Amino acid sequence: MLREDLAAARGNDPAARGDVENALVYSGLHAIWSHRIAHRMWQVRALRGPARVWAQITRWLTGIEIHPGARIGRRFFIDHGMGVVIGETAEIGDDVMLYHQVTLGGKSLAKTKRHPTLGDRVTVGAGAKVLGPVTIGADSAVGANAVVTRDVPADSIATGIPAVARPRKTEQHTPLVDPTSYIDPAFYI
């Protein structure tokens, strides 16, 4: 999974210079790796308290708050990271990318599913707020600073306050970059 995470960083960030540098300086990667530990702890009822403490230490170090109960898929990438908040019942699919200041938050105090579900290959722009138990369909995008409080169908773009979803046009899809297509050995030094 570490290799997949590093490849996701290379594929989603044109400024990514190499795996060693990325592993050392990308707070989004640190937060994800730490979350995986906290999530495993969370799954053991007796370790839920320590899992929360671990998550808070990670928040203090990275500026990214991910509740240990959140379920996150593979190749998840947080670009720039600062201010990202992911709630306890959030579910995130594979190949998802979040920018800074994104909130996947709740609107209710009920002890039920109260945070968003993001499908595979979803991108959420800087400052966007996705609130409540809404679903963002696969291959969709949420625009910067949008406030999403309703479901977004697959293959859509949601923009505005409150966000309005519309179908994506073919030219609006960001091509997935194969991070292994260009490997300069100097980047690994």
C-alpha positions in Angstrom: 0.0 0.0 0.0 2.9 2.4 0.7 4.0 2.0 -2.9 0.5 2.7 -4.2 0.3 5.8 -2.0 3.6 7.1 -3.3 2.4 6.4 -6.9 -0.8 8.2 -6.2 1.2 11.2 -5.0 3.3 11.2 -8.2 0.2 10.7 -10.4 -1.9 13.4 -8.7 0.7 16.1 -8.0 2.7 17.5 -10.9 5.1 19.0 -8.3 5.9 15.6 -6.8 9.7 15.1 -7.3 10.3 11.6 -6.1 9.3 8.9 -3.6 11.9 9.7 -0.9 11.1 13.4 -0.9 7.4 12.8 -1.0 7.6 10.3 1.9 9.5 12.8 4.0 7.5 16.0 3.3 4.0 15.3 2.2 1.7 15.8 5.2 -1.2 14.1 3.3 0.8 10.9 3.0 1.7 11.1 6.7 -1.9 11.6 7.7 -3.1 8.7 5.6 -0.4 6.3 6.9 -1.1 7.3 10.5 -4.9 6.9 9.9 -4.4 3.3 8.8 -2.8 2.6 12.2 -5.5 4.5 14.1 -8.3 2.7 12.1 -6.9 -0.7 12.9 -6.8 0.3 16.6 -10.4 1.6 16.3 -11.6 -1.7 15.1 -10.6 -3.2 18.5 -13.1 -1.8 21.0 -10.6 -1.7 23.8 -8.2 0.5 21.8 -10.7 3.2 20.7 -9.4 5.7 23.3 -5.8 5.2 22.2 -6.9 5.4 18.6 -8.4 8.8 19.2 -5.3 10.0 21.0 -3.2 8.8 18.0 -5.4 10.6 15.6 -5.2 13.8 17.6 -1.4 13.6 17.7 -1.5 13.2 13.9 -3.8 16.2 13.6 -1.4 18.3 15.7 1.6 17.2 13.5 0.0 17.4 10.0 -3.0 19.8 10.3 -5.2 17.0 8.9 -7.9 15.5 11.1 -9.2 12.0 10.2 -11.4 10.3 12.7 -10.1 6.7 13.3 -13.6 5.3 12.4 -13.5 6.7 8.9 -13.2 4.1 6.2 -10.7 5.0 3.4 -10.0 3.1 0.2 -6.7 2.6 -1.6 -4.6 5.2 -3.3 -6.2 8.1 -1.4 -4.3 11.4 -1.8 -4.6 14.6 0.1 -2.9 17.5 -1.7 -1.5 20.3 0.5 -3.7 18.9 3.3 -3.9 21.6 5.9 -7.3 22.0 7.4 -8.8 18.7 6.0 -11.4 17.2 8.3 -12.9 13.7 7.8 -15.6 12.6 10.1 -16.1 9.3 11.9 -18.7 7.7 9.6 -17.2 9.0 6.3 -16.5 6.4 3.6 -14.0 7.1 0.9 -13.5 4.9 -2.2 -10.4 4.1 -4.2 -8.4 6.7 -6.1 -10.0 9.7 -4.4 -8.2 13.0 -4.1 -8.9 15.9 -1.7 -7.4 19.4 -1.7 -6.8 21.6 1.4 -9.5 22.8 3.6 -12.0 20.1 2.6 -14.5 19.0 5.2 -16.4 15.7 5.1 -18.6 16.5 8.0 -21.9 15.9 9.6 -25.1 17.8 10.1 -26.6 15.8 12.9 -25.7 14.7 16.4 -27.5 11.3 16.0 -25.4 8.2 16.5 -25.9 7.0 12.9 -24.3 7.4 9.5 -23.9 11.2 9.5 -20.9 11.8 7.2 -20.5 11.6 3.4 -19.7 8.6 1.2 -17.3 9.3 -1.7 -17.3 6.9 -4.6 -14.2 5.8 -6.5 -12.2 8.4 -8.5 -13.8 11.4 -6.9 -12.0 14.7 -6.6 -13.0 17.3 -4.1 -11.7 20.9 -4.6 -10.1 23.2 -2.1 -12.4 24.5 0.6 -15.3 22.3 -0.3 -17.7 21.2 2.4 -19.5 17.9 1.9 -22.0 17.7 4.8 -24.3 14.9 6.0 -24.8 11.3 4.9 -24.8 12.2 1.2 -23.2 10.1 -1.5 -20.9 11.6 -4.2 -21.0 9.1 -7.1 -18.0 7.6 -8.8 -16.0 9.7 -11.2 -17.5 12.9 -9.9 -15.9 16.2 -8.9 -16.8 18.8 -6.3 -15.7 22.3 -7.1 -13.6 24.5 -4.9 -15.6 26.1 -2.0 -18.8 24.2 -3.0 -21.2 23.2 -0.2 -22.7 19.8 -0.9 -25.8 18.8 1.1 -27.5 16.5 -1.4 -26.4 13.4 -3.3 -24.3 13.9 -6.4 -24.9 11.3 -9.2 -22.0 9.4 -10.7 -20.0 11.2 -13.4 -21.1 14.7 -12.3 -19.6 18.0 -11.3 -21.1 19.8 -8.2 -20.4 23.5 -7.8 -21.9 26.4 -5.9 -23.5 27.2 -2.5 -25.6 25.1 -2.2 -24.0 22.9 -4.7 -25.8 22.0 -7.9 -24.8 18.9 -9.8 -24.6 18.6 -13.6 -23.3 15.8 -15.8 -19.6 15.9 -16.7 -18.6 16.4 -20.2 -15.9 14.2 -21.7 -13.3 17.0 -21.8 -13.9 17.7 -18.1 -12.4 14.4 -17.0 -8.9 14.7 -15.7 -6.9 11.9 -17.3 -5.3 9.6 -14.8 -1.6 9.9 -15.0 0.3 6.7 -15.0 3.0 7.5 -12.3 5.3 4.8 -13.6 5.2 6.1 -17.2 8.2 8.4 -16.5 10.7 7.5 -13.9 13.8 9.6 -13.6 16.3 7.8 -11.3 17.5 11.2 -10.1 14.2 11.8 -8.4 14.8 8.8 -6.1 18.0 10.3 -4.7 
